[in-house]
């Protein structure tokens, strides 16, 4: 079993940077691909970024490519999302997610078994 807890959200201005962190408990997290998703009011859950178990493979949504960076520290059981050049359209609840061990990355939310409770990021113009 894996439990995920996000932190680092808040209210920022357009152009600012924010770093989200996801702390995981559970022995299998370091063997699992992880991802970040977001959900804006009235919209479905949207893929943001994903990283494989050892961090050498990442993928991003086109809307965040070049602005966001996903990383992980398996020694600390954490996954982070560095968000730069934030825009008002980045406003959403951001969720950390993890897959079962032994499978690769995916941009599909239904492929992730474990989810955090989410952290709000609000970008004002």
Secondary structure as GFF3:
##gff-version 3
##sequence-region A 1 125
A	DSSP	beta_strand	3	7	.	.	.	ID=ss1
A	DSSP	beta_strand	10	13	.	.	.	ID=ss2
A	DSSP	beta_strand	18	25	.	.	.	ID=ss3
A	DSSP	three_ten_helix	29	31	.	.	.	ID=ss4
A	DSSP	beta_strand	34	39	.	.	.	ID=ss5
A	DSSP	beta_strand	46	51	.	.	.	ID=ss6
A	DSSP	beta_strand	58	60	.	.	.	ID=ss7
A	DSSP	beta_strand	68	73	.	.	.	ID=ss8
A	DSSP	beta_strand	78	83	.	.	.	ID=ss9
A	DSSP	three_ten_helix	88	90	.	.	.	ID=ss10
A	DSSP	beta_strand	92	98	.	.	.	ID=ss11
A	DSSP	three_ten_helix	109	111	.	.	.	ID=ss12
A	DSSP	beta_strand	114	115	.	.	.	ID=ss13
A	DSSP	beta_strand	119	124	.	.	.	ID=ss14
###
